[in-house]
Amino acid sequence: MINAPTLLILLGGLLTLGCTSGATPILDPASRDPGQDHWAIASYYSRQAAMSRQQAEELSSQVVIYEQLFGRDSDWVSGTKFLVQFYEEEAREQDRLADLHLELGRGRSPNHSTQSRGH
């Protein structure tokens, strides 16, 4: 059996080893800093968009089931339709952010066509 001081030294060594083994950079998805890995951030947003679209598809299937169980005018149906709409909008926004970071990754400034330029 291992005594307490030996166990503490062993755990301390493992903790130190774990904390010092190469720091990974922290990605900030909201950042437009050129030092960020915008390709990785774009990939993150693309995966999130795919998951949102999948969630919307699954909930759309649930709408059909809820209509059969509770009727078309039930709260279950309308609530689930709102969730479908939310996830679809979320996927579009995540796709937009992925595109923005792809542009930043290419070293170009993103297209701000939706902003007023005051000309």
C-alpha positions in Angstrom: 0.0 0.0 0.0 1.3 3.5 -0.8 1.7 5.9 2.1 0.2 9.4 2.1 3.5 11.4 1.4 4.4 9.1 -1.5 0.9 9.5 -3.0 1.0 13.3 -2.6 4.4 13.4 -4.4 3.1 11.2 -7.2 -0.1 13.2 -7.7 1.9 16.5 -7.6 4.2 15.2 -10.2 1.4 14.1 -12.5 -0.3 17.5 -12.0 2.9 19.4 -12.9 3.5 17.2 -15.9 -0.1 17.7 -17.1 0.1 21.5 -16.7 3.4 22.0 -18.4 2.9 19.8 -21.5 2.6 22.3 -24.3 0.1 25.1 -23.9 -2.5 25.1 -26.7 -3.6 28.6 -27.9 -7.0 29.6 -26.9 -9.3 30.4 -29.9 -11.6 33.4 -29.5 -14.5 33.0 -32.0 -15.5 36.6 -31.5 -12.0 37.9 -32.4 -11.0 39.5 -35.7 -7.4 39.6 -34.6 -5.2 38.4 -37.5 -3.2 36.4 -34.9 -6.1 34.0 -34.4 -6.4 30.7 -36.3 -9.4 31.8 -38.3 -9.4 28.6 -40.3 -10.0 26.7 -37.0 -12.7 29.2 -35.9 -14.4 28.8 -39.3 -14.3 25.1 -38.9 -15.9 25.4 -35.4 -18.7 27.5 -36.7 -19.3 25.1 -39.7 -19.6 22.2 -37.3 -22.0 24.2 -35.1 -24.1 25.1 -38.1 -24.3 21.4 -39.1 -25.4 20.5 -35.6 -28.1 23.2 -35.6 -29.4 22.0 -39.0 -29.4 18.4 -37.7 -31.4 19.6 -34.6 -33.9 21.4 -36.9 -34.4 18.3 -39.0 -34.9 16.1 -35.9 -37.4 18.6 -34.5 -39.2 18.8 -37.8 -39.8 15.0 -37.6 -41.1 15.5 -34.1 -43.6 18.1 -35.4 -45.2 15.4 -37.6 -45.5 13.0 -34.6 -46.9 15.7 -32.3 -49.5 16.7 -35.0 -50.7 13.1 -35.0 -50.7 12.8 -31.2 -52.0 16.1 -30.1 -53.5 17.8 -33.2 -52.2 20.6 -35.4 -53.2 23.4 -33.1 -51.5 22.0 -29.9 -48.9 23.8 -27.9 -46.5 20.9 -28.6 -46.7 21.5 -32.3 -46.4 25.3 -32.2 -43.6 25.2 -29.7 -41.6 22.6 -31.6 -42.1 24.7 -34.8 -40.6 27.7 -33.0 -37.6 25.6 -32.1 -37.2 24.4 -35.7 -37.2 28.1 -36.8 -34.7 29.0 -34.0 -32.2 26.3 -35.1 -32.6 27.1 -38.8 -31.8 30.8 -38.0 -28.9 29.8 -35.7 -27.4 27.6 -38.5 -27.6 30.6 -41.0 -25.9 32.8 -38.4 -23.2 30.2 -37.8 -22.6 29.8 -41.5 -22.3 33.6 -41.8 -19.7 33.6 -39.0 -17.8 30.7 -40.6 -17.6 32.7 -43.9 -16.4 35.8 -42.1 -13.6 33.8 -40.5 -12.7 32.2 -43.8 -12.3 35.7 -45.2 -10.2 36.8 -42.2 -8.1 33.6 -42.7 -7.4 34.6 -46.2 -6.0 37.9 -45.0 -8.7 40.0 -46.5 -11.1 42.1 -44.6 -14.6 40.7 -44.5 -17.4 42.1 -46.7 -19.5 44.5 -44.7 -22.1 45.1 -47.4 -24.8 45.3 -44.7 -23.3 48.3 -43.0 -24.1 51.8 -44.0 -21.0 53.7 -45.3 -22.6 57.2 -45.3 -21.8 58.0 -48.9 
